[in-house]
Amino acid sequence: MTRLADLVELVRAPAALSVPGDVVAGGAAAGALDRRTPALAGASVLLYWAGMAANDWADRRLDAVERPERPIPSGRVRPAVALGVAAGLTAAGLAVATAAGGRRAAAVAFPLAATIWGYDLRAKDTAAGPAVMAACRGLDVLLGATGGRAARALPAALTVAAHTWTVTALSRREVTGMPDRRLPGLTLAGTALIAVAAPGRPPVSSGAPSSTGGVKRGPFLQLGALVPAVLAAGYAARYGRAQARVLADPAPARVRAAVGAGITGLPALQGALTARAGARLLGLAVAGAAPLGRRLARLVSPT
């Protein structure tokens, strides 16, 4: 009989802490943060877990050789159960998204689910794999924007997608390590560019005019404007440091550590994007998932 702990490991349950921030960042950018946002975030988590289960089902024969400790090859979860879990979670995620956001949410959720399954079943081991996974995360951000002006969320979606490309590209070398240092060098450069772009331009104050004809900025506004930059810097420092270690020693263990840092560090980037849109306290709350995710990753691997 399959235990709950085995299913938690199958879907990498704690890694889902990196998911709600997609929807929140999209909603903040589109001006669509409302009562539907928590439900859309829940739908996003369900689809993420479905993708994890489908991924292990699709990789069951490869994992039997490379990662025999995983739930399916170890015999703790039967392949049919994993496939059923993936299908059930997909159906639940689509139902929740449609119920919460109507046709507009469904118009994003269904392509998102199809892209997730397409990655797991076909694209993962092809050259297009990182781009397809990046599209999954970009669509996830746009799911949160469906209640507002979705076009305004495109920069946030592209930013999260770019980060996801770097993590996915590294993850393809988790078992073998890096044959050379070109890829980690490229992903590290990409992370630096993402961190620079994420805070965006400082918002223009609407305060009282100064004696010089400009606009006065109160200390609280000035400090608040720093929130996106601080969160982006924290994201870059942790994820960038892990990639720098891969550059120094491209061994499989360091690659896996960098991938884990990319997954658990994503909330800091999502928080920066949320704060950039003006929801600074909410951005800090989203970023707060990062340290919790790192602690839980010690119990259940996010990769």
Disulfide bonds with the S-S distance in Angstrom:
none
